[in-house]
Amino acid sequence: MSPKNQLSRRLFVLGTTCVFAVSSLVAQSRAAAADDWPSQPVNLVVGFGVGGSADRFSRLLAQYLGDELGKPVVVVNRPGAGGQLGATYVLAQGDDGHTMLSTSLSPYLANSIVHTNASYKLDDFGFVNAQWSDYDLIAVNNDRPFKTLPELLESIKANPGKHSVSVVPSSAGQLTTYLLLEAAGIPAKNLNVVTYESGGQARSAVAGGQVDFTILSAEGSEGIRDRVRPLAIVSDRPVEGWNEAPLVNEALKPMGIEIPLLDGSIRGVATSAKFKQKYPERFAKFVSAYERTLKNEKYLEQLKKMKMGADWLGPEKTTDVMNRNYEIISKYRDVMK
């Protein structure tokens, strides 16, 4: 072999060795990063106030998730703008994975993007799991005379400005409110739409008679059952615990109208997309810890007792659900203007 060929061969072997060494160091570094993470308490940020369903869901999850992660999990409430402040806060905390979003992911993220020009996109989040999904309840205060949904809508049409509804900003309930008005040919200005930063506050408003009716999550509304009258469930099938409430499009049949059905609140957890992309091992470690948490018998017992969901969809299916709901909200964006 000529000296030139021998030199070329040595350079090739040396280059290959260096590439292998660098690759090994990168792999070891990433593995170490996953092993060392989390290195401090993990914050679960809730975009709504204390006492609502997103808050209760997150606080119960935090109690058990910390055991799987080996570090405390702390719930931080950042209410405002229909969850937008909390989502923005999470994305501003960097990408090390110690601050995550644990809240009502849908329809709030999509609504904030479509209707209030949020600074983020759906792709800015790395969705982990949609654990607890439900359907909205349309209910009036017991002291109001309305026995059916058509009676309520006809009164709103005939009495501009007289009636009011409590909703959470950017919620499925808020969108359903405008869909009902549009379908019934009622100007939006006829109804006073009063927004509250948590479902708990919106429920208190209708239970106390501050508003005539509410449209919000059926689950979690059992506490006001004796002070409201259910008029409809926004679903295509009966909802356990509210069997006396007709399906919304069945209730609307006497008026000859129907509305598109949007999933109610979907509560779950998301990270920033940058965290998922930059630290895939950490992301995988968190996903695994969350999935194990949902197999904890004590946690499952607590979820059942508190009537919360225990679904494990995982990152891929959760992302599909979020994208599907975004498409629906985007399609009907004009009804909330």
Number of C-alpha atoms within 10 A of each C-alpha: 6 7 8 9 10 11 12 12 12 12 12 12 12 12 12 12 12 12 12 12 12 12 12 12 12 12 12 12 12 17 15 13 15 19 13 11 21 19 15 12 15 21 20 26 26 31 31 28 21 20 13 18 24 26 27 17 23 25 19 16 22 19 15 20 23 18 13 17 20 14 15 18 23 17 23 22 22 20 19 17 20 25 29 25 18 24 31 16 16 26 20 11 13 13 19 19 22 19 25 28 29 32 29 28 26 25 26 25 23 25 25 23 19 20 15 13 10 17 10 15 13 15 12 14 23 23 26 27 25 28 19 21 20 20 24 27 26 25 30 27 24 20 13 13 12 19 14 18 21 17 14 19 21 13 14 21 20 12 12 15 13 13 18 18 24 27 29 26 24 25 29 27 28 21 21 23 22 21 20 21 20 15 15 19 12 18 13 21 10 18 21 17 20 17 19 20 20 24 29 20 19 24 27 18 21 25 25 15 17 15 21 25 29 31 30 30 26 22 24 19 19 12 12 15 15 10 16 24 23 23 23 24 28 30 20 13 12 15 20 9 10 17 13 14 20 23 19 24 20 14 19 21 11 10 15 11 14 16 16 14 17 19 19 25 26 26 24 25 26 26 26 24 18 18 22 21 13 13 19 14 19 24 22 15 18 21 18 14 18 22 19 13 22 19 12 13 10 12 18 16 11 13 18 12 9 14 13 21 18 16 14 18 16 17 17 12 15 22 20 13 15 19 15 12 17 20 13 16 20 15 11 14 14 11 16 15 7
